[in-house]
Amino acid sequence: MTSSEHLQTSKPLHRGRIWFVLAACCTGLFALNVVSRLLFIKQGIAVWRVNDVGEFLLVLVAMAFFVAGLLIAEEHPD
């Protein structure tokens, strides 16, 4: 197998990476929201935060992006 044949048959390393990045961003926003809620409860610092429905939607979207990334990364061309 020549090097050009190897390059054509190998999987790209970045396949599905954008979906994982989006999932990580949503998870980071969720964690930031949890920290802001804890600051409000413990210290009384009023900062903008997402309500319970928003937290649920952040986690749901993060899971959807993560699953999409997994499906794209594991996709096998037939």
C-alpha positions as CSV (number, residue, x, y, z in Angstrom):
1,M,0.0,0.0,0.0
2,T,1.5,3.3,-1.0
3,S,1.3,6.4,1.1
4,S,-1.4,8.0,-1.2
5,E,-3.6,4.9,-0.9
6,H,-3.2,5.0,2.9
7,L,-4.2,8.6,3.0
8,Q,-7.3,7.9,0.9
9,T,-8.4,4.9,3.1
10,S,-7.7,6.3,6.5
11,K,-10.5,8.0,8.5
12,P,-10.2,11.7,9.1
13,L,-9.3,12.4,12.7
14,H,-11.7,15.3,13.0
15,R,-14.8,13.4,12.0
16,G,-17.6,14.4,14.4
17,R,-15.3,16.7,16.4
18,I,-17.5,19.8,15.9
19,W,-20.4,18.0,17.6
20,F,-18.2,17.1,20.6
21,V,-17.1,20.7,20.8
22,L,-20.7,21.9,20.8
23,A,-21.6,19.3,23.5
24,A,-18.6,20.5,25.6
25,C,-19.8,24.1,25.2
26,C,-23.3,23.3,26.4
27,T,-21.9,21.3,29.3
28,G,-19.6,24.2,30.2
29,L,-22.6,26.6,30.2
30,F,-24.5,24.2,32.4
31,A,-21.6,24.0,34.9
32,L,-21.3,27.8,34.8
33,N,-25.0,28.1,35.6
34,V,-24.7,25.7,38.5
35,V,-21.8,27.8,39.9
36,S,-23.7,31.0,39.5
37,R,-26.7,29.4,41.3
38,L,-24.4,28.3,44.2
39,L,-22.9,31.8,44.4
40,F,-26.4,33.2,44.7
41,I,-27.4,30.7,47.4
42,K,-24.3,30.8,49.5
43,Q,-23.1,34.4,49.0
44,G,-26.2,36.3,47.9
45,I,-24.4,37.4,44.7
46,A,-27.1,38.1,42.1
47,V,-25.9,37.2,38.7
48,W,-27.9,36.2,35.6
49,R,-28.6,32.5,35.4
50,V,-30.8,30.1,33.5
51,N,-34.0,28.7,35.2
52,D,-34.7,25.0,35.7
53,V,-36.2,24.6,32.2
54,G,-33.1,26.2,30.7
55,E,-30.9,23.9,32.6
56,F,-32.8,20.9,31.4
57,L,-32.6,22.2,27.8
58,L,-28.8,22.8,28.1
59,V,-28.3,19.2,29.3
60,L,-30.6,17.8,26.6
61,V,-28.9,19.7,23.8
62,A,-25.5,18.7,25.1
63,M,-26.5,15.0,25.1
64,A,-28.0,15.3,21.6
65,F,-24.7,16.9,20.3
66,F,-22.7,14.2,22.0
67,V,-24.7,11.4,20.5
68,A,-24.6,13.0,17.1
69,G,-20.8,13.2,17.4
70,L,-20.6,9.5,18.4
71,L,-22.8,8.5,15.5
72,I,-20.8,10.5,13.0
73,A,-17.4,9.3,14.3
74,E,-18.5,5.7,14.2
75,E,-20.1,5.9,10.7
76,H,-18.6,3.4,8.3
77,P,-18.9,4.0,4.6
78,D,-20.2,0.9,2.8
